[in-house]
Amino acid sequence: MDTLALLCNLHADGPATLQRLRREGCESLDTLLAFEIPRLSQCLGWNEEFSQRFLREAVLLAERLGETVAWEISEEVIE
């Protein structure tokens, strides 16, 4: 299952968001979670609040699927 595609379909514009992320070298939830909010906002053309929410959903999806994240997630994403 492509979890990044699932996230984009559930919480964004689906294939358009996925295509933009892949152009930036983002191939998985782990890669996405390494993005900082300003970079994600610029990449997707979103405001920072929506980007933060999208990253929070990515964290929750990774937890639900039992995927582990190799680094600490910024507190501003989790709040």
All heavy atoms as a GROMACS GRO file, in nm:
protein
  631
    1MET      N    1   0.085  -0.117   0.000
    1MET     CA    2   0.000   0.000   0.000
    1MET      C    3   0.090   0.124   0.000
    1MET      O    4   0.186   0.133   0.074
    1MET     CB    5  -0.089   0.002   0.124
    1MET     CG    6  -0.165   0.132   0.138
    1MET     SD    7  -0.247   0.164   0.296
    1MET     CE    8  -0.324   0.012   0.338
    2ASP      N    9   0.059   0.219  -0.084
    2ASP     CA   10   0.131   0.346  -0.088
    2ASP      C   11   0.066   0.439   0.014
    2ASP      O   12  -0.036   0.501  -0.013
    2ASP     CB   13   0.126   0.404  -0.229
    2ASP     CG   14   0.210   0.530  -0.244
    2ASP    OD1   15   0.252   0.588  -0.141
    2ASP    OD2   16   0.231   0.570  -0.358
    3THR      N   17   0.126   0.447   0.131
    3THR     CA   18   0.066   0.525   0.239
    3THR      C   19   0.067   0.675   0.210
    3THR      O   20  -0.022   0.746   0.255
    3THR     CB   21   0.136   0.496   0.373
    3THR    OG1   22   0.276   0.518   0.359
    3THR    CG2   23   0.110   0.354   0.418
    4LEU      N   24   0.165   0.721   0.135
    4LEU     CA   25   0.168   0.862   0.099
    4LEU      C   26   0.050   0.896   0.007
    4LEU      O   27  -0.016   0.997   0.024
    4LEU     CB   28   0.301   0.897   0.032
    4LEU     CG   29   0.326   1.044   0.004
    4LEU    CD1   30   0.321   1.127   0.132
    4LEU    CD2   31   0.461   1.062  -0.065
    5ALA      N   32   0.020   0.809  -0.087
    5ALA     CA   33  -0.095   0.830  -0.176
    5ALA      C   34  -0.225   0.826  -0.096
    5ALA      O   35  -0.315   0.908  -0.120
    5ALA     CB   36  -0.098   0.724  -0.285
    6LEU      N   37  -0.234   0.736   0.000
    6LEU     CA   38  -0.353   0.728   0.086
    6LEU      C   39  -0.372   0.858   0.163
    6LEU      O   40  -0.482   0.914   0.167
    6LEU     CB   41  -0.341   0.610   0.182
    6LEU     CG   42  -0.453   0.592   0.284
    6LEU    CD1   43  -0.586   0.567   0.214
    6LEU    CD2   44  -0.420   0.478   0.379
    7LEU      N   45  -0.265   0.909   0.222
    7LEU     CA   46  -0.271   1.035   0.297
    7LEU      C   47  -0.317   1.149   0.207
    7LEU      O   48  -0.404   1.227   0.245
    7LEU     CB   49  -0.133   1.067   0.356
    7LEU     CG   50  -0.123   1.200   0.431
    7LEU    CD1   51  -0.200   1.192   0.563
    7LEU    CD2   52   0.022   1.236   0.454
    8CYS      N   53  -0.260   1.156   0.088
    8CYS     CA   54  -0.297   1.264  -0.005
    8CYS      C   55  -0.443   1.253  -0.047
    8CYS      O   56  -0.511   1.355  -0.063
    8CYS     CB   57  -0.206   1.260  -0.128
    8CYS     SG   58  -0.036   1.309  -0.092
    9ASN      N   59  -0.493   1.133  -0.065
    9ASN     CA   60  -0.633   1.115  -0.103
    9ASN      C   61  -0.728   1.148   0.010
    9ASN      O   62  -0.836   1.202  -0.013
    9ASN     CB   63  -0.658   0.973  -0.153
    9ASN     CG   64  -0.608   0.952  -0.292
    9ASN    OD1   65  -0.614   1.042  -0.377
    9ASN    ND2   66  -0.555   0.834  -0.319
   10LEU      N   67  -0.689   1.118   0.132
   10LEU     CA   68  -0.776   1.143   0.247
   10LEU      C   69  -0.774   1.287   0.296
   10LEU      O   70  -0.875   1.339   0.343
   10LEU     CB   71  -0.738   1.051   0.364
   10LEU     CG   72  -0.764   0.902   0.345
   10LEU    CD1   73  -0.706   0.824   0.463
   10LEU    CD2   74  -0.912   0.875   0.330
   11HIS      N   75  -0.657   1.352   0.287
   11HIS     CA   76  -0.642   1.481   0.354
   11HIS      C   77  -0.588   1.594   0.264
   11HIS      O   78  -0.546   1.697   0.316
   11HIS     CB   79  -0.550   1.466   0.475
   11HIS     CG   80  -0.604   1.370   0.575
   11HIS    ND1   81  -0.711   1.401   0.658
   11HIS    CD2   82  -0.571   1.242   0.604
   11HIS    CE1   83  -0.738   1.297   0.734
   11HIS    NE2   84  -0.655   1.199   0.703
   12ALA      N   85  -0.592   1.574   0.134
   12ALA     CA   86  -0.543   1.678   0.043
   12ALA      C   87  -0.614   1.665  -0.091
   12ALA      O   88  -0.725   1.612  -0.098
   12ALA     CB   89  -0.392   1.667   0.028
   13ASP      N   90  -0.547   1.710  -0.196
   13ASP     CA   91  -0.606   1.709  -0.330
   13ASP      C   92  -0.573   1.583  -0.409
   13ASP      O   93  -0.571   1.586  -0.532
   13ASP     CB   94  -0.558   1.831  -0.410
   13ASP     CG   95  -0.605   1.961  -0.348
   13ASP    OD1   96  -0.715   1.962  -0.289
   13ASP    OD2   97  -0.533   2.061  -0.360
   14GLY      N   98  -0.544   1.475  -0.340
   14GLY     CA   99  -0.519   1.347  -0.405
   14GLY      C  100  -0.397   1.347  -0.495
   14GLY      O  101  -0.288   1.385  -0.454
   15PRO      N  102  -0.415   1.305  -0.622
   15PRO     CA  103  -0.302   1.290  -0.713
   15PRO      C  104  -0.221   1.418  -0.736
   15PRO      O  105  -0.100   1.412  -0.754
   15PRO     CB  106  -0.367   1.244  -0.843
   15PRO     CG  107  -0.497   1.183  -0.802
   15PRO     CD  108  -0.540   1.259  -0.680
   16ALA      N  109  -0.285   1.533  -0.734
   16ALA     CA  110  -0.212   1.658  -0.754
   16ALA      C  111  -0.113   1.682  -0.641
   16ALA      O  112   0.003   1.720  -0.664
   16ALA     CB  113  -0.309   1.775  -0.766
   17THR      N  114  -0.156   1.659  -0.518
   17THR     CA  115  -0.067   1.677  -0.403
   17THR      C  116   0.044   1.573  -0.407
   17THR      O  117   0.161   1.605  -0.384
   17THR     CB  118  -0.147   1.663  -0.271
   17THR    OG1  119  -0.251   1.760  -0.270
   17THR    CG2  120  -0.057   1.682  -0.150
   18LEU      N  121   0.009   1.450  -0.438
   18LEU     CA  122   0.108   1.343  -0.446
   18LEU      C  123   0.214   1.376  -0.551
   18LEU      O  124   0.334   1.359  -0.526
   18LEU     CB  125   0.040   1.210  -0.477
   18LEU     CG  126   0.129   1.087  -0.481
   18LEU    CD1  127   0.196   1.064  -0.346
   18LEU    CD2  128   0.047   0.965  -0.523
   19GLN      N  129   0.173   1.426  -0.664
   19GLN     CA  130   0.267   1.460  -0.771
   19GLN      C  131   0.363   1.572  -0.726
   19GLN      O  132   0.483   1.564  -0.750
   19GLN     CB  133   0.191   1.504  -0.896
   19GLN     CG  134   0.280   1.536  -1.013
   19GLN     CD  135   0.202   1.578  -1.135
   19GLN    OE1  136   0.089   1.626  -1.124
   19GLN    NE2  137   0.260   1.558  -1.251
   20ARG      N  138   0.311   1.673  -0.659
   20ARG     CA  139   0.396   1.782  -0.610
   20ARG      C  140   0.498   1.730  -0.508
   20ARG      O  141   0.615   1.769  -0.510
   20ARG     CB  142   0.312   1.892  -0.548
   20ARG     CG  143   0.237   1.974  -0.649
   20ARG     CD  144   0.169   2.094  -0.581
   20ARG     NE  145   0.057   2.135  -0.661
   20ARG     CZ  146  -0.070   2.124  -0.626
   20ARG    NH1  147  -0.103   2.077  -0.508
   20ARG    NH2  148  -0.166   2.164  -0.707
   21LEU      N  149   0.453   1.644  -0.419
   21LEU     CA  150   0.544   1.587  -0.319
   21LEU      C  151   0.653   1.503  -0.385
   21LEU      O  152   0.771   1.514  -0.350
   21LEU     CB  153   0.466   1.503  -0.218
   21LEU     CG  154   0.379   1.580  -0.120
   21LEU    CD1  155   0.292   1.485  -0.041
   21LEU    CD2  156   0.465   1.666  -0.028
   22ARG      N  157   0.615   1.423  -0.480
   22ARG     CA  158   0.714   1.337  -0.548
   22ARG      C  159   0.815   1.422  -0.626
   22ARG      O  160   0.932   1.386  -0.632
   22ARG     CB  161   0.642   1.238  -0.639
   22ARG     CG  162   0.557   1.139  -0.558
   22ARG     CD  163   0.604   0.997  -0.577
   22ARG     NE  164   0.556   0.910  -0.471
   22ARG     CZ  165   0.450   0.830  -0.480
   22ARG    NH1  166   0.379   0.827  -0.591
   22ARG    NH2  167   0.416   0.753  -0.380
   23ARG      N  168   0.771   1.533  -0.682
   23ARG     CA  169   0.865   1.623  -0.751
   23ARG      C  170   0.969   1.678  -0.654
   23ARG      O  171   1.081   1.710  -0.694
   23ARG     CB  172   0.791   1.740  -0.815
   23ARG     CG  173   0.767   1.718  -0.962
   23ARG     CD  174   0.716   1.843  -1.028
   23ARG     NE  175   0.570   1.831  -1.034
   23ARG     CZ  176   0.483   1.926  -1.009
   23ARG    NH1  177   0.521   2.046  -0.980
   23ARG    NH2  178   0.354   1.903  -1.016
   24GLU      N  179   0.932   1.690  -0.528
   24GLU     CA  180   1.025   1.739  -0.425
   24GLU      C  181   1.108   1.627  -0.363
   24GLU      O  182   1.181   1.649  -0.267
   24GLU     CB  183   0.947   1.811  -0.314
   24GLU     CG  184   0.888   1.942  -0.357
   24GLU     CD  185   0.992   2.047  -0.384
   24GLU    OE1  186   1.089   2.060  -0.307
   24GLU    OE2  187   0.977   2.118  -0.486
   25GLY      N  188   1.094   1.506  -0.415
   25GLY     CA  189   1.172   1.394  -0.365
   25GLY      C  190   1.109   1.321  -0.248
   25GLY      O  191   1.174   1.239  -0.182
   26CYS      N  192   0.984   1.347  -0.222
   26CYS     CA  193   0.912   1.284  -0.112
   26CYS      C  194   0.847   1.156  -0.161
   26CYS      O  195   0.754   1.159  -0.241
   26CYS     CB  196   0.807   1.380  -0.057
   26CYS     SG  197   0.719   1.315   0.084
   27GLU      N  198   0.896   1.041  -0.115
   27GLU     CA  199   0.847   0.912  -0.162
   27GLU      C  200   0.774   0.830  -0.056
   27GLU      O  201   0.721   0.724  -0.087
   27GLU     CB  202   0.964   0.829  -0.217
   27GLU     CG  203   1.030   0.891  -0.339
   27GLU     CD  204   0.939   0.894  -0.461
   27GLU    OE1  205   0.855   0.804  -0.475
   27GLU    OE2  206   0.952   0.988  -0.542
   28SER      N  207   0.772   0.878   0.070
   28SER     CA  208   0.710   0.799   0.177
   28SER      C  209   0.666   0.892   0.290
   28SER      O  210   0.702   1.010   0.293
   28SER     CB  211   0.809   0.697   0.231
   28SER     OG  212   0.914   0.762   0.299
   29LEU      N  213   0.592   0.835   0.385
   29LEU     CA  214   0.554   0.913   0.503
   29LEU      C  215   0.677   0.958   0.581
   29LEU      O  216   0.682   1.071   0.630
   29LEU     CB  217   0.462   0.831   0.595
   29LEU     CG  218   0.318   0.812   0.551
   29LEU    CD1  219   0.243   0.729   0.656
   29LEU    CD2  220   0.248   0.943   0.528
   30ASP      N  221   0.776   0.870   0.592
   30ASP     CA  222   0.898   0.908   0.664
   30ASP      C  223   0.964   1.029   0.600
   30ASP      O  224   1.008   1.120   0.670
   30ASP     CB  225   0.997   0.792   0.669
   30ASP     CG  226   0.965   0.691   0.778
   30ASP    OD1  227   0.887   0.724   0.868
   30ASP    OD2  228   1.021   0.580   0.772
   31THR      N  229   0.970   1.030   0.468
   31THR     CA  230   1.030   1.143   0.398
   31THR      C  231   0.947   1.269   0.420
   31THR      O  232   1.002   1.377   0.444
   31THR     CB  233   1.041   1.114   0.247
   31THR    OG1  234   1.108   0.991   0.227
   31THR    CG2  235   1.116   1.224   0.175
   32LEU      N  236   0.816   1.255   0.413
   32LEU     CA  237   0.728   1.369   0.435
   32LEU      C  238   0.747   1.428   0.574
   32LEU      O  239   0.753   1.549   0.592
   32LEU     CB  240   0.581   1.328   0.417
   32LEU     CG  241   0.477   1.434   0.450
   32LEU    CD1  242   0.487   1.553   0.355
   32LEU    CD2  243   0.338   1.374   0.447
   33LEU      N  244   0.760   1.342   0.674
   33LEU     CA  245   0.773   1.389   0.811
   33LEU      C  246   0.906   1.459   0.837
   33LEU      O  247   0.919   1.528   0.938
   33LEU     CB  248   0.750   1.273   0.908
   33LEU     CG  249   0.607   1.218   0.905
   33LEU    CD1  250   0.596   1.092   0.987
   33LEU    CD2  251   0.508   1.323   0.951
   34ALA      N  252   0.999   1.446   0.746
   34ALA     CA  253   1.126   1.518   0.758
   34ALA      C  254   1.114   1.661   0.708
   34ALA      O  255   1.199   1.745   0.736
   34ALA     CB  256   1.235   1.445   0.680
   35PHE      N  257   1.007   1.690   0.633
   35PHE     CA  258   0.985   1.825   0.582
   35PHE      C  259   0.951   1.918   0.697
   35PHE      O  260   0.878   1.882   0.788
   35PHE     CB  261   0.866   1.827   0.485
   35PHE     CG  262   0.897   1.786   0.344
   35PHE    CD1  263   0.976   1.677   0.317
   35PHE    CD2  264   0.846   1.858   0.238
   35PHE    CE1  265   1.002   1.639   0.186
   35PHE    CE2  266   0.871   1.821   0.108
   35PHE     CZ  267   0.951   1.711   0.081
   36GLU      N  268   1.004   2.038   0.691
   36GLU     CA  269   0.964   2.140   0.786
   36GLU      C  270   0.840   2.210   0.729
   36GLU      O  271   0.819   2.212   0.607
   36GLU     CB  272   1.077   2.238   0.809
   36GLU     CG  273   1.194   2.172   0.880
   36GLU     CD  274   1.304   2.269   0.914
   36GLU    OE1  275   1.288   2.391   0.891
   36GLU    OE2  276   1.407   2.223   0.963
   37ILE      N  277   0.760   2.266   0.816
   37ILE     CA  278   0.634   2.327   0.774
   37ILE      C  279   0.652   2.434   0.666
   37ILE      O  280   0.580   2.431   0.566
   37ILE     CB  281   0.556   2.379   0.896
   37ILE    CG1  282   0.509   2.260   0.979
   37ILE    CG2  283   0.438   2.465   0.854
   37ILE    CD1  284   0.450   2.294   1.112
   38PRO      N  285   0.749   2.525   0.678
   38PRO     CA  286   0.764   2.626   0.571
   38PRO      C  287   0.797   2.563   0.435
   38PRO      O  288   0.745   2.606   0.332
   38PRO     CB  289   0.878   2.714   0.621
   38PRO     CG  290   0.875   2.699   0.769
   38PRO     CD  291   0.835   2.556   0.792
   39ARG      N  292   0.881   2.461   0.436
   39ARG     CA  293   0.915   2.394   0.309
   39ARG      C  294   0.793   2.326   0.249
   39ARG      O  295   0.769   2.334   0.128
   39ARG     CB  296   1.027   2.293   0.331
   39ARG     CG  297   1.063   2.220   0.203
   39ARG     CD  298   1.172   2.119   0.224
   39ARG     NE  299   1.195   2.046   0.100
   39ARG     CZ  300   1.252   1.928   0.096
   39ARG    NH1  301   1.295   1.870   0.206
   39ARG    NH2  302   1.268   1.866  -0.019
   40LEU      N  303   0.716   2.256   0.331
   40LEU     CA  304   0.596   2.190   0.282
   40LEU      C  305   0.495   2.292   0.229
   40LEU      O  306   0.436   2.271   0.122
   40LEU     CB  307   0.532   2.105   0.392
   40LEU     CG  308   0.409   2.025   0.353
   40LEU    CD1  309   0.443   1.923   0.243
   40LEU    CD2  310   0.350   1.955   0.474
   41SER      N  311   0.479   2.401   0.299
   41SER     CA  312   0.387   2.506   0.255
   41SER      C  313   0.428   2.560   0.119
   41SER      O  314   0.343   2.579   0.030
   41SER     CB  315   0.386   2.621   0.356
   41SER     OG  316   0.334   2.578   0.478
   42GLN      N  317   0.555   2.583   0.101
   42GLN     CA  318   0.603   2.635  -0.027
   42GLN      C  319   0.585   2.531  -0.138
   42GLN      O  320   0.539   2.564  -0.247
   42GLN     CB  321   0.749   2.674  -0.015
   42GLN     CG  322   0.805   2.734  -0.143
   42GLN     CD  323   0.950   2.774  -0.128
   42GLN    OE1  324   1.022   2.722  -0.042
   42GLN    NE2  325   0.993   2.865  -0.212
   43CYS      N  326   0.618   2.407  -0.110
   43CYS     CA  327   0.608   2.299  -0.208
   43CYS      C  328   0.465   2.281  -0.257
   43CYS      O  329   0.440   2.264  -0.376
   43CYS     CB  330   0.659   2.170  -0.145
   43CYS     SG  331   0.621   2.019  -0.233
   44LEU      N  332   0.370   2.288  -0.165
   44LEU     CA  333   0.230   2.259  -0.199
   44LEU      C  334   0.145   2.384  -0.222
   44LEU      O  335   0.030   2.372  -0.262
   44LEU     CB  336   0.167   2.172  -0.089
   44LEU     CG  337   0.232   2.035  -0.071
   44LEU    CD1  338   0.169   1.962   0.046
   44LEU    CD2  339   0.222   1.951  -0.199
   45GLY      N  340   0.202   2.500  -0.193
   45GLY     CA  341   0.125   2.624  -0.212
   45GLY      C  342   0.016   2.641  -0.108
   45GLY      O  343  -0.088   2.700  -0.135
   46TRP      N  344   0.041   2.588   0.011
   46TRP     CA  345  -0.056   2.595   0.121
   46TRP      C  346  -0.008   2.694   0.225
   46TRP      O  347   0.110   2.724   0.234
   46TRP     CB  348  -0.070   2.460   0.189
   46TRP     CG  349  -0.129   2.351   0.108
   46TRP    CD1  350  -0.194   2.361  -0.011
   46TRP    CD2  351  -0.127   2.212   0.141
   46TRP    NE1  352  -0.235   2.238  -0.054
   46TRP    CE2  353  -0.195   2.144   0.037
   46TRP    CE3  354  -0.077   2.138   0.246
   46TRP    CZ2  355  -0.212   2.006   0.036
   46TRP    CZ3  356  -0.094   2.001   0.245
   46TRP    CH2  357  -0.162   1.937   0.143
   47ASN      N  358  -0.102   2.736   0.313
   47ASN     CA  359  -0.058   2.816   0.427
   47ASN      C  360   0.002   2.720   0.532
   47ASN      O  361  -0.017   2.598   0.524
   47ASN     CB  362  -0.173   2.901   0.483
   47ASN     CG  363  -0.285   2.819   0.542
   47ASN    OD1  364  -0.263   2.721   0.613
   47ASN    ND2  365  -0.408   2.859   0.515
   48GLU      N  366   0.074   2.777   0.626
   48GLU     CA  367   0.144   2.694   0.724
   48GLU      C  368   0.050   2.618   0.816
   48GLU      O  369   0.081   2.507   0.859
   48GLU     CB  370   0.244   2.778   0.803
   48GLU     CG  371   0.360   2.821   0.716
   48GLU     CD  372   0.475   2.880   0.793
   48GLU    OE1  373   0.471   2.883   0.918
   48GLU    OE2  374   0.571   2.923   0.727
   49GLU      N  375  -0.065   2.674   0.845
   49GLU     CA  376  -0.161   2.605   0.932
   49GLU      C  377  -0.210   2.475   0.866
   49GLU      O  378  -0.219   2.371   0.930
   49GLU     CB  379  -0.279   2.696   0.960
   49GLU     CG  380  -0.380   2.636   1.057
   49GLU     CD  381  -0.494   2.733   1.086
   49GLU    OE1  382  -0.468   2.852   1.105
   49GLU    OE2  383  -0.609   2.686   1.089
   50PHE      N  384  -0.243   2.481   0.736
   50PHE     CA  385  -0.289   2.360   0.667
   50PHE      C  386  -0.176   2.260   0.655
   50PHE      O  387  -0.197   2.139   0.670
   50PHE     CB  388  -0.346   2.396   0.529
   50PHE     CG  389  -0.422   2.282   0.467
   50PHE    CD1  390  -0.551   2.253   0.507
   50PHE    CD2  391  -0.363   2.203   0.370
   50PHE    CE1  392  -0.620   2.147   0.451
   50PHE    CE2  393  -0.432   2.096   0.315
   50PHE     CZ  394  -0.561   2.068   0.354
   51SER      N  395  -0.054   2.307   0.630
   51SER     CA  396   0.061   2.217   0.621
   51SER      C  397   0.086   2.146   0.753
   51SER      O  398   0.117   2.027   0.756
   51SER     CB  399   0.186   2.296   0.580
   51SER     OG  400   0.170   2.348   0.450
   52GLN      N  401   0.070   2.218   0.863
   52GLN     CA  402   0.087   2.158   0.996
   52GLN      C  403  -0.018   2.049   1.018
   52GLN      O  404   0.014   1.942   1.068
   52GLN     CB  405   0.076   2.266   1.103
   52GLN     CG  406   0.095   2.214   1.243
   52GLN     CD  407   0.086   2.325   1.347
   52GLN    OE1  408   0.059   2.440   1.315
   52GLN    NE2  409   0.109   2.290   1.472
   53ARG      N  410  -0.141   2.078   0.980
   53ARG     CA  411  -0.248   1.979   0.996
   53ARG      C  412  -0.221   1.854   0.911
   53ARG      O  413  -0.241   1.741   0.956
   53ARG     CB  414  -0.382   2.040   0.959
   53ARG     CG  415  -0.498   1.951   1.000
   53ARG     CD  416  -0.632   2.014   0.970
   53ARG     NE  417  -0.685   1.944   0.855
   53ARG     CZ  418  -0.751   1.996   0.756
   53ARG    NH1  419  -0.776   2.125   0.754
   53ARG    NH2  420  -0.795   1.925   0.658
   54PHE      N  421  -0.173   1.874   0.789
   54PHE     CA  422  -0.140   1.764   0.700
   54PHE      C  423  -0.030   1.676   0.760
   54PHE      O  424  -0.040   1.553   0.759
   54PHE     CB  425  -0.098   1.820   0.563
   54PHE     CG  426  -0.077   1.716   0.458
   54PHE    CD1  427  -0.183   1.645   0.404
   54PHE    CD2  428   0.050   1.692   0.407
   54PHE    CE1  429  -0.165   1.551   0.304
   54PHE    CE2  430   0.071   1.599   0.307
   54PHE     CZ  431  -0.038   1.528   0.255
   55LEU      N  432   0.073   1.738   0.818
   55LEU     CA  433   0.180   1.662   0.882
   55LEU      C  434   0.129   1.587   1.005
   55LEU      O  435   0.170   1.475   1.032
   55LEU     CB  436   0.297   1.753   0.919
   55LEU     CG  437   0.383   1.802   0.803
   55LEU    CD1  438   0.488   1.900   0.854
   55LEU    CD2  439   0.449   1.685   0.731
   56ARG      N  440   0.040   1.650   1.079
   56ARG     CA  441  -0.020   1.583   1.195
   56ARG      C  442  -0.097   1.458   1.152
   56ARG      O  443  -0.089   1.353   1.215
   56ARG     CB  444  -0.110   1.680   1.270
   56ARG     CG  445  -0.152   1.634   1.407
   56ARG     CD  446  -0.229   1.742   1.476
   56ARG     NE  447  -0.237   1.854   1.384
   56ARG     CZ  448  -0.279   1.975   1.412
   56ARG    NH1  449  -0.320   2.005   1.529
   56ARG    NH2  450  -0.284   2.072   1.323
   57GLU      N  451  -0.171   1.469   1.042
   57GLU     CA  452  -0.244   1.353   0.988
   57GLU      C  453  -0.146   1.245   0.942
   57GLU      O  454  -0.175   1.126   0.956
   57GLU     CB  455  -0.336   1.395   0.874
   57GLU     CG  456  -0.452   1.482   0.916
   57GLU     CD  457  -0.549   1.414   1.012
   57GLU    OE1  458  -0.554   1.290   1.018
   57GLU    OE2  459  -0.622   1.487   1.082
   58ALA      N  460  -0.032   1.286   0.888
   58ALA     CA  461   0.070   1.190   0.846
   58ALA      C  462   0.123   1.112   0.966
   58ALA      O  463   0.142   0.990   0.959
   58ALA     CB  464   0.184   1.261   0.774
   59VAL      N  465   0.146   1.181   1.077
   59VAL     CA  466   0.192   1.116   1.200
   59VAL      C  467   0.087   1.015   1.248
   59VAL      O  468   0.119   0.901   1.280
   59VAL     CB  469   0.222   1.220   1.311
   59VAL    CG1  470   0.242   1.152   1.446
   59VAL    CG2  471   0.341   1.304   1.274
   60LEU      N  472  -0.038   1.057   1.250
   60LEU     CA  473  -0.146   0.968   1.297
   60LEU      C  474  -0.160   0.847   1.207
   60LEU      O  475  -0.180   0.734   1.255
   60LEU     CB  476  -0.277   1.045   1.305
   60LEU     CG  477  -0.283   1.155   1.410
   60LEU    CD1  478  -0.412   1.236   1.396
   60LEU    CD2  479  -0.270   1.096   1.549
   61LEU      N  480  -0.150   0.866   1.075
   61LEU     CA  481  -0.160   0.754   0.982
   61LEU      C  482  -0.044   0.657   1.003
   61LEU      O  483  -0.064   0.535   1.007
   61LEU     CB  484  -0.163   0.804   0.838
   61LEU     CG  485  -0.171   0.696   0.729
   61LEU    CD1  486  -0.297   0.611   0.746
   61LEU    CD2  487  -0.167   0.760   0.591
   62ALA      N  488   0.076   0.708   1.019
   62ALA     CA  489   0.193   0.622   1.044
   62ALA      C  490   0.173   0.541   1.171
   62ALA      O  491   0.203   0.422   1.174
   62ALA     CB  492   0.320   0.706   1.052
   63GLU      N  493   0.120   0.605   1.275
   63GLU     CA  494   0.095   0.533   1.401
   63GLU      C  495  -0.010   0.424   1.382
   63GLU      O  496   0.006   0.313   1.432
   63GLU     CB  497   0.050   0.631   1.509
   63GLU     CG  498   0.159   0.721   1.560
   63GLU     CD  499   0.109   0.827   1.656
   63GLU    OE1  500  -0.015   0.837   1.678
   63GLU    OE2  501   0.192   0.902   1.709
   64ARG      N  502  -0.119   0.456   1.310
   64ARG     CA  503  -0.225   0.357   1.288
   64ARG      C  504  -0.175   0.237   1.209
   64ARG      O  505  -0.221   0.125   1.230
   64ARG     CB  506  -0.343   0.420   1.215
   64ARG     CG  507  -0.436   0.491   1.308
   64ARG     CD  508  -0.557   0.541   1.234
   64ARG     NE  509  -0.551   0.687   1.243
   64ARG     CZ  510  -0.568   0.772   1.145
   64ARG    NH1  511  -0.600   0.731   1.026
   64ARG    NH2  512  -0.558   0.900   1.165
   65LEU      N  513  -0.085   0.261   1.116
   65LEU     CA  514  -0.034   0.153   1.031
   65LEU      C  515   0.085   0.082   1.093
   65LEU      O  516   0.139  -0.011   1.034
   65LEU     CB  517   0.002   0.208   0.894
   65LEU     CG  518  -0.116   0.263   0.814
   65LEU    CD1  519  -0.066   0.329   0.686
   65LEU    CD2  520  -0.215   0.154   0.782
   66GLY      N  521   0.127   0.128   1.211
   66GLY     CA  522   0.239   0.064   1.279
   66GLY      C  523   0.373   0.099   1.219
   66GLY      O  524   0.472   0.031   1.245
   67GLU      N  525   0.379   0.205   1.139
   67GLU     CA  526   0.507   0.248   1.085
   67GLU      C  527   0.579   0.331   1.190
   67GLU      O  528   0.518   0.410   1.260
   67GLU     CB  529   0.487   0.331   0.958
   67GLU     CG  530   0.429   0.251   0.845
   67GLU     CD  531   0.418   0.330   0.716
   67GLU    OE1  532   0.479   0.438   0.706
   67GLU    OE2  533   0.350   0.281   0.626
   68THR      N  534   0.707   0.311   1.199
   68THR     CA  535   0.784   0.388   1.294
   68THR      C  536   0.854   0.502   1.224
   68THR      O  537   0.895   0.491   1.109
   68THR     CB  538   0.889   0.300   1.364
   68THR    OG1  539   0.974   0.242   1.265
   68THR    CG2  540   0.823   0.192   1.447
   69VAL      N  541   0.865   0.610   1.292
   69VAL     CA  542   0.932   0.727   1.238
   69VAL      C  543   1.069   0.732   1.304
   69VAL      O  544   1.080   0.726   1.426
   69VAL     CB  545   0.851   0.855   1.268
   69VAL    CG1  546   0.922   0.976   1.214
   69VAL    CG2  547   0.712   0.842   1.209
   70ALA      N  548   1.173   0.745   1.223
   70ALA     CA  549   1.310   0.731   1.270
   70ALA      C  550   1.362   0.853   1.345
   70ALA      O  551   1.469   0.850   1.401
   70ALA     CB  552   1.401   0.700   1.152
   71TRP      N  553   1.288   0.961   1.348
   71TRP     CA  554   1.336   1.082   1.416
   71TRP      C  555   1.223   1.145   1.494
   71TRP      O  556   1.108   1.108   1.481
   71TRP     CB  557   1.390   1.182   1.313
   71TRP     CG  558   1.295   1.206   1.204
   71TRP    CD1  559   1.188   1.289   1.202
   71TRP    CD2  560   1.292   1.139   1.078
   71TRP    NE1  561   1.121   1.279   1.084
   71TRP    CE2  562   1.181   1.188   1.006
   71TRP    CE3  563   1.373   1.041   1.019
   71TRP    CZ2  564   1.150   1.144   0.878
   71TRP    CZ3  565   1.340   0.998   0.893
   71TRP    CH2  566   1.231   1.050   0.824
   72GLU      N  567   1.260   1.243   1.574
   72GLU     CA  568   1.162   1.315   1.654
   72GLU      C  569   1.080   1.408   1.565
   72GLU      O  570   1.135   1.476   1.479
   72GLU     CB  571   1.234   1.400   1.759
   72GLU     CG  572   1.302   1.321   1.868
   72GLU     CD  573   1.204   1.263   1.966
   72GLU    OE1  574   1.107   1.330   2.003
   72GLU    OE2  575   1.225   1.147   2.005
   73ILE      N  576   0.952   1.411   1.586
   73ILE     CA  577   0.864   1.503   1.515
   73ILE      C  578   0.860   1.633   1.594
   73ILE      O  579   0.850   1.632   1.716
   73ILE     CB  580   0.722   1.444   1.502
   73ILE    CG1  581   0.726   1.310   1.430
   73ILE    CG2  582   0.628   1.541   1.434
   73ILE    CD1  583   0.781   1.316   1.291
   74SER      N  584   0.868   1.742   1.524
   74SER     CA  585   0.865   1.873   1.587
   74SER      C  586   0.740   1.888   1.672
   74SER      O  587   0.632   1.847   1.633
   74SER     CB  588   0.869   1.982   1.479
   74SER     OG  589   0.841   2.106   1.535
   75GLU      N  590   0.756   1.948   1.788
   75GLU     CA  591   0.641   1.972   1.877
   75GLU      C  592   0.532   2.055   1.809
   75GLU      O  593   0.416   2.036   1.835
   75GLU     CB  594   0.686   2.041   2.005
   75GLU     CG  595   0.761   1.950   2.100
   75GLU     CD  596   0.676   1.836   2.153
   75GLU    OE1  597   0.558   1.860   2.188
   75GLU    OE2  598   0.727   1.723   2.159
   76GLU      N  599   0.571   2.147   1.720
   76GLU     CA  600   0.470   2.232   1.656
   76GLU      C  601   0.379   2.152   1.563
   76GLU      O  602   0.266   2.190   1.540
   76GLU     CB  603   0.535   2.346   1.581
   76GLU     CG  604   0.612   2.307   1.459
   76GLU     CD  605   0.679   2.425   1.390
   76GLU    OE1  606   0.731   2.513   1.460
   76GLU    OE2  607   0.676   2.428   1.267
   77VAL      N  608   0.425   2.038   1.515
   77VAL     CA  609   0.342   1.953   1.429
   77VAL      C  610   0.241   1.877   1.514
   77VAL      O  611   0.125   1.864   1.477
   77VAL     CB  612   0.429   1.854   1.348
   77VAL    CG1  613   0.342   1.753   1.276
   77VAL    CG2  614   0.516   1.930   1.249
   78ILE      N  615   0.285   1.827   1.627
   78ILE     CA  616   0.200   1.743   1.711
   78ILE      C  617   0.093   1.822   1.783
   78ILE      O  618  -0.016   1.775   1.804
   78ILE     CB  619   0.287   1.664   1.812
   78ILE    CG1  620   0.381   1.571   1.733
   78ILE    CG2  621   0.202   1.584   1.908
   78ILE    CD1  622   0.484   1.503   1.818
   79GLU      N  623   0.121   1.946   1.818
   79GLU     CA  624   0.025   2.027   1.895
   79GLU      C  625  -0.104   2.050   1.822
   79GLU      O  626  -0.120   2.060   1.710
   79GLU     CB  627   0.087   2.160   1.933
   79GLU     CG  628   0.201   2.142   2.030
   79GLU     CD  629   0.271   2.274   2.059
   79GLU    OE1  630   0.252   2.373   1.987
   79GLU    OE2  631   0.343   2.276   2.157
   0.00000   0.00000   0.00000
